[in-house]
Amino acid sequence: MNNKASLRQVMLNRLKMQVKEEKLVADTELLDRFLKTAAYQKAKRIATYLSFPHEFTTDLLIETAIGDGKQVYVPKTYSKGKMEFVVLNCNLLRRTAFGLLEPVEGVAIEKNQLDLIHVPGLLFTTQGYRLGYGAGYYDRYLADFQGDTISTVYNWQIGDFPVDSHDIPVKEVLISERIIR
């Protein structure tokens, strides 16, 4: 098992072992900080992800963004590592082989029309490089994305790992100040 694969497993295990009540407090703090960012405030069209239970919970972010009059997009993946963002329709979701919910169908937004992408990950460097789940969807998508990118992470998700030439850093990493066991 290579270093990144073992780091992924360690981080995934730690995410799954979080104390539910502490995670909720940290998620609330991160959401509040996210909503106060200049990138969110000026964005009209944002992309986020439909989170696993162990990740930062995106449900309230999505609900708040829609309430704030923003258009919300979520990823739809295809074979050969292709990903695009489509309008969220909660009535047209299916679970992928990876276990994620994603849209069954939808019209994709052009990349240059998105203002902000909320990017998931397992481990981040202080420079914004991220270790994702290993499929490379986000790195490929972000390679020529010109808009804002933000990730929301727990304080123990910051660390070092080997960065590859294809890795694309996010522009802003919001780190929870809450300590989660």
N, C-alpha and C positions, 0 to 999 in steps of 0.2 A: 504494500500500500504506500503510495507516495505521500509526501509531506502535506500537500493540500487536501488529499482525500482523508488523511487521519485528522487534520484540523477540522474539516467539515463534520466528521463524525463526533468529535469532542464537542464542538459548538452545538450541534443538533441535539446531542444528549443533554447538554446543560440547559438549552432552551426548553426542552421537554420536561425538565425537572423543576422549573420555576414554581414558587409558591403562588398560587392563583391570586390571592388578595394583594400580594406585593407587586405582582405583574400589573394588576389593574391600576394601582396607584401610579406606577411608572408610566403606563400607557396614557393615563390621563394627563400627567405632566408633559410627556412628549407631544401629545396632541395639542395642548395649550401652546407650547413653544412653536410647533409647526404652524399653527394658525396665525401666529404673530410675526412670522418671517415676511420680509419684503417680497420674496418670491411668491408666496401664497397670496398675499394681499393684492398684488398686481395681476396675478394669473386669472384668465378667463376660462381656459381649458387645461384641466389637469388630468394626469394619468396616475393611477395608483394600482395596487394589486389587491386581490382577494386573499386575505391572509389565512395561513394555517393557524390553528389554536395556539401554537407555541410562539408565533411571531407577534410583533407589534400589531395590535388589533386595528384593522383599517375600517371597520364598520362605522364608527363614529366620525372618522375623517370623511368618509364618503357621504354620510348623512349631513354633516355640517357643510361640506362643500356644495352639495345640491341646494341646501337651505340658503347658502350665500349666493345663489344664482350662478354657480360655476357649472360648466359642462364636465362630467366625469367619464373617464375612459379607463378600461381595464385591458390587460393583455389577453390576446388570443394567440396560441402557438400552433405551428405547423411543422411538418417534417423538415429535416435538414436544417434545423435551428432557426427557422424564420419565426418572427414574432411581429405582431402589429397591435395597435390599441384600437378598440372599438367602444362605442357608447355602451355604458352599463345598462343592461336590462335584467333585473333580478328574476324575471319570469322565464328567461331563456339561458339558463346556466346548466352546465354538465360537469361531472367530475372527470378529470383526465386520468390517464394511467399513472401519472405522477402523484395523483391524489388532490390536485388543485381544482377549485371551481373556476371555470372559464366560460365565456359566452359560446353558445351553440353557433350563432351567426351574428352578423352585424357589419355595418359599413365602417371600414377603417378610416381613421383620421390621418391626413398627411402629416408626416413627422414635423415638418416646419410649421404646422398649425398648432402644435402643442406648446404651451407656455412653461409647464412644470411637470416633471416626472418624479414621483415618489418611488424610490428604488429599494427593493428588499436586499437582504444579504445576511450572512452568518457571522462574518468577522470583517472588521474595517481597520485600515491604518489611519493614523492621524492626518495623512495626506488625502484621504477619501477613497483610496483603493479598497475594493471589496472582494471578499471571497463569497461567492454565491453558492448555489447548489450544484454547480459543475456543468451545466448544459451550455452556457455561454450566450443565452438569449439576450440578456441585457447588455453585455459588452458589445455584441454585434450591433444592437439597436442604437446604443449610445455613441458608437464610433464617430458618427457625423451629426449628432444631435446638437443644436446650438442653444437650446433653451436651458432653463434652470433644472438642476437635479438636487434632490434632498433625500437623505436616508435618516431614519429614526432608529436609534439603537440603545441597548442597555449598556451601562458603563463597563461591564466586563466583556463586551463585544469589540473592544479596541485592543489591537495587538499587532504583531508583525508576522508577515508571511512573505514568501517569495512572490514578487510582482513580475508578471510576464508582459511581453511587448504588446499583447492584444488587450490587456486589462485597462479599463477606462475608469478613472476616478469620478466619484460624484462631487459636485461643487460644494455641498454643505452637508456635514454630518451632525445631527442633533443627538447629543448623548444624554441619557437620563442621569440625573443627579441622585436618584434613589438607588440604594444598594439592594440588589435582589439576590436572595440565596439560591 
